[in-house]
């Protein structure tokens, strides 16, 4: 009996400690980050709890935070657009459902509010460093899934918890130049987006002065695995994003020079290709791997309008010009594109700015663009224009680099509609906002 009472006391203490942990929004937030990649449904539930608790604790702060104002205005515009597009100014698109406009709001308005709450959970450099490390640990399933997909021919989809969690890991043919490692995502570009988020974080972790011995060896292996995974995705935006973020984390001055050199070399190579194609072919065969040549051979530099993505953007701008203030409603682009007589079909505009303008109008799109640019600019000044050089600053550089490359990648493609990417996007922006607000009364 005495033994039983002792065990019950221990169990009660453990349950009480667990209860205290789950009352702590920071703990819930960290746990959500850990599960975000591998189990987004669980992560969203944990984030929701963290946001609700934070809202009660910081309930007087929401309207005092000036960074919320443009998002409140944008939310109002999105709601007005959704109401008018489904009532007074209904579109006559055959095959388009009006409810998609309302579902589309879930990609924006709840995340605007989450952005405010996330700021309270990552207020300091040290807090953001911890989140970066949790991001990296939580990303290990991506390598397990991706490498087993490519090298061991293990294919999904793998479903857990009655399909609440799905690892797609679809069959791929690497002999086809446009097939690449998807890992637990449904598309290689989504895997590439996640990898360009965590790549700068890996670099910052690798540069820690206090990191030695076995831990450093493990991290070097993970950095190498990241490079291999980025290559295997065959995602052009991931390749470019890796180059840009590497320079940003290592040396901002070097990154500027590298960008100038890259532009110069690009102009030279395009000129050689235009006037001396045989010479260009000879150079490319020597210095450039075949997969890169294949992936970039369809850029259509001799006729930009022949490049499919350029044609998609031109079409989307035409649609936007027809309904600039209200847009056509979320999910309308594929219908509009088919209605213009195109033989091809595309699910979206391949640019988040154009997608938002096409769905809800130009005003909403411009607000988001200026909001993100402002945060990136202000935080860049605080992080990079500094004489300090320590581990914490490297993590801050990595945070900014991840935010930057993810933002610019959405200009040429859209991975935002994967909940893992969109939540990460607003977490990163929240972290930069917290950096801007340090030592300021905002």
N, C-alpha and C positions, 0 to 999 in steps of 0.2 A: 504493500500500500504506500509506503514511504517512497519507494522507487517510482511509483506511478505519479504521485504528487510532484516529485522533483521534475519528472519529464513534462508534466503539464505546465509547470511554471516556466520551463525553458521554452516550450512551444508558444506560450502566451507572450513571452518577451520577444521571441522572433516575429510573431504576428504583429505585435505592437510596433516593432522597429520597421517592419515592412509597410505598415500603415503610415508611419511617419514619412518614409521614403516616398510613398505614392501621394502624399500631400504636398510634396516638394516639387514645384513646377520645373525647376532646373534639372532634377533627376529624371522626370518624365520626358523632358526635352532631349536630354542626352540619350535616353533609351530609345526615343523615337528616331534620332539620328542613326543609331546603331542598326535599327531594323529597316530604315528607309529604303535601301536598295533591295534587300532580299525579301522583305515582307511589308510592302507599303501600306496594306490595310491595317496591320497592327501599328505601324508607325503613325498613321493618320489618327488613329484612336488615341494614342499617347500624346500626340501634338494637341489634339482637341482638349484633352484633360489639362494639359499644361497651359493652354491659352485661356480656358475658363477660369482656372485658379488665378492666373496672372491678372485677368480682367477684374476679379474681385479685389485683389491686393492693390492694383494700380488704377482703380476705376476713375480717379479724378485726373489722370494724366492724359487720357486719350485726346481731348480737345485742346490741351495745352501744347501738345506736340505739333509744331508747325509743319513737320514733314508729312503729317496726315492730310493736310488741307488739299493738295492737288489730287490725292487719291479719293477724297470725299467728293470733289467736283467730278472726277472721272466716273465714280460710281453712279452719281446722279445722271450723267450723260448716258451711261450704259443702260440704266433703267428706263430713261425716257425713250431711248432708241428701241429698246425691247417692247415697250408698251405701244409706241406708235406703229412699229412694224407688224404688230399682231392685232391692231385695232383699226385706226383711221387710215394708215398708209400701208395696207396689206400688199404684199407682192404677189404677182400671179405666176410664180415659178412652179411649174408642174413637177412633182416629185419631191418638193421641199416641204418639210414639216415645220410649222410655226413653233412648236415646243422646243426645237433645237436652239432657238434664240435664248430661251430662258435657261436651258441646261448650260449653254455657253457661258452664262454669267458666273457659274460656279468656278470657272477657270480664273476669275479675276476678283470679284468682290470679297469672298471669304479670305483670299490670300492677301488682299489689301489690309484687312484687319489683323491677320496673322503676322504680317510684316511689323506692325506696331508692337504686338506682344513679344515677338522674337527679340526685339531690341532690348527688352527688359531681362532677357535670359542670357544675353551675350554682351554685357556692358563694358567689359574690359579686355585688354590684350590677352591676359592670362586665360580668361574664359574662352576666347576665340581659339587660342592655341589648343585647349582641351577638346574643343569641338572638332578641330581639324584632325586630331589624332583619332577621335571616334569615327569620323568619316572614313579614315584610312582602314581602320580595323573592320568597319562594317562593309568595306568594299572587297574584302577577301573572297566572298562568294562569286564575284564577277570573274575572277581569274580561274577559280575552280570550274565554274560553269563553262566559260569560254574556251579554255584549253582542252577540257574534256570533249567539247563539241568539235573542235578542229582536229585534234590529234588522236582521240580515241573513238570518234564517230558516235558519241553518245548524244542522242536526240530526244527532244521533248515533244510536246509540252509536258512538263512535270507539274502536277496539281497537288496542292495541300489544303487541308482544312475545307474540304468540300468546294474546291476551286476558288476560295478566297485569295489564295496565293498561287500564282502561276509563274513558273520559269519556262519561257518559250523555247529557248535553245533549239531553234528549228534546224532541219537538215540544210546543209549548204554545200555548194560545189565550188571549191576554191580555184578550179580551172577556169571558171567564169570570172572575168575581171570586175564585175559589179556585185559579186558575192563576197561577203566578209563575215568575220566573227560577230555574231549577235549577242552571244552569252545569254543571260536570262532575260534580255529584252527581245522585242519582236522584230527589231530592225537594227542593222549595223550602225546607222547614224546615231541612234539612241545610246548604244554602247559607247560610241565615240564621244558623245556629249558628256557622259559620265566620266570617261577617262580624262578629258581635258579639264574637268573640274578638279579631279584628285591629283593630276600630275604635278601642278605647282606645289601642292601640299606635301607630296612625297619629297620634292626637292628641298623645301624648307626644313622638313624633318631630317633629311640627310645632312644638311649643313649645320646641325646642332653641334656646338663645341663640346658639350658634355656627353655626347653619344660616342661610346667606344665599345670595342670588343665584339661579343656575340650579337648584341642588339644592332650594331652598325652593319654587321655582315648580313643579318636578316633584312634590314632595310635596303641595302644595296641589291639584294636579290629581288625585293619587291619593286624597286625602281626599274631594274632590268625587265621584270615581268610586265610592268606597265608599258615600257617601250615596245616590247614584243606584241602586247595586246593592241596597242594603238596602231601598229603596222598591220596587224591581222584584220582589224575592222575594215580596212581599205576605205575609210571615210576621209575625204579630202579636207573637210572642215576640222577633223581631229588632227590631221597631219599639220595643217597650218597653225591651229591653236596651240599645239605642242611647241612649235618653233617660237611663237610669240611669247608664250608664258614662260618658257625657259629663259629667254633673254630678260624678261621683266624681273624674275626672281634673282637671277645671277647679277645683273648690272643694268640699271635703267639707261645709262649712257651708251653702253654696248648695244642695247636693244634699239636705240635710235639710229646708231650707225648701221646696224645690221639691216634695219628696215630700209634705209637709204640704199645700201648696197644691193639688197634684194630687188628693189624697184629698178635700179640701174641695170642689173643683170637680166631682169625680165624684159626690159626694153631692148637690150642688145640681142637677146635670144629671139625675141619676136621679129626683130628686124632681119636677123640672119635667116630665120625660117621663111620670111616673106620673100627675100631676094635671092638667097642661096640655100634652097631647101636640102640639096645634097650634102652640103657642109654641115648643116644643122643635124641631119640624120646621122652623119658620122660621129659628131660630137656626142649626141645623145646616146648612141649605142655604146660608147666607151664609158661615159660617166653616170648615166641614169639607168637604174634598174627598169626592166621591161614593164613591171606592174605600174610604175609611176607614169611611164610613157602612155600606157593604155588608158589609165585613169584620167589623164589630162588631155588625151588626144581629141576629145569631143568638145573642147571648150569653144570651138568655132571662132578663133581669133580673126580669121580672114573674113568672117561674116557673122558678127555677134548676134544678129537677129535669128540665125539658124540654130543657136544654142537653145535647147528646150527651156531652160530656166529663164532666159531672157524673154522668150515668148510668153511664158507664164506670167512674168512680172508685167509685161506690156498689156496683156489681157486683163490682169487684175486692176491695173491703173485705169483702164477703159471702164471697167465695171464701177470702180470707185467714183469716177467723174460723173457717172449717171445718177448716183445717189450719195453725194459727198457728205451730207450732214447726218443722215440716219443709217447709212449702210444698207445692206441687203438682208442682214440677219445671219447668225452663226450657222455654219454648215452649208451656206448657200453657194460657195465658190464652185464645187464640182458640178452643180446643176447649171450654173451660169456658163461654165467652160464648155460643157457638152452642148448647150443651146446655141453656141456660136458656130457649131458645125465642125468642131475639132474631132479628129479621129482618135486622139489620145484622151485619157482621162487622168485627172490629178485630184488628190483629196484636199489639197490646200494650196495657198499662194507661194509657198516656199520662202516666205518672209513674214516674220511675226508682225512687223509694222503694217505691212499691206493687208495681212489677214485681219487684224483688228479694225483697220479702216474699212475694209470690205464688209465686215460683219456689223460694226456699230458706228461707223462714221469717222471722218478725219480728225475731229476734235479730240475724241478719246485717244486715238492713236498718237497724236502730237503731244498730249499731256504725258503719256507714258514715256515717250521718247525723251522729252526734255527733263522729266523727272529722273530717269536713269542716268542720262548724260550729266546732269547736275551732281548727282551723288558720286559718280565715278570721278568727275573733275575735282570736287571738293576733297574727297578722300585721298585722291592721288597727291594733292598738295601736302596733306598731312603725313602721308606715309613715305613718299619718295623724296620729297624735298626736306631731307633731314641729314644731319651729319652723323647720326648714330649708326652703329652696325653691330647688332646683337641678335640673339636667337629670336627674341620676341618680334623684332622688326622684320626678320625674314619671314616669320609666320604671317605678319600683317601684309607683306608684299605678296605672299602666296594667296592670301584671301582676296586681295585686290586683283591679282592676275586671273584667278579662277572666275571672279565676277566679270572681268573684262572679256575674256575669251568666250565665256558662255553667252554674254550679251551680243557680241559681234557675230557669233555663230548663228544667232536667231535672225540675223539680217539676210542670210542666204538659205536657211532651212528652218524648220519648226520642230524642235523636240519638246517645246514648252508644254504641249498638251499631255505629255506623260507626267503623271502626278509627282513622280520622284524628281523630275527635272524642275518643274514649276515651283515646288516647295523649296528645293535647294536654291533656286534663283532668288526667292524672297528672303531666305535665310541669309544668303550672301549679301544682299542689299541691306538687310537689317544690321548685319555686322559692320558694314561700311558706314552706315548712318550713326551707329554707336561710336565709331571712331571719330566722325565729324563732331559729334556732340561732346566729346571729351573736353573737359575744362570750359565748356560753354553752357550758358543757361538757355537751352532751347526746349 
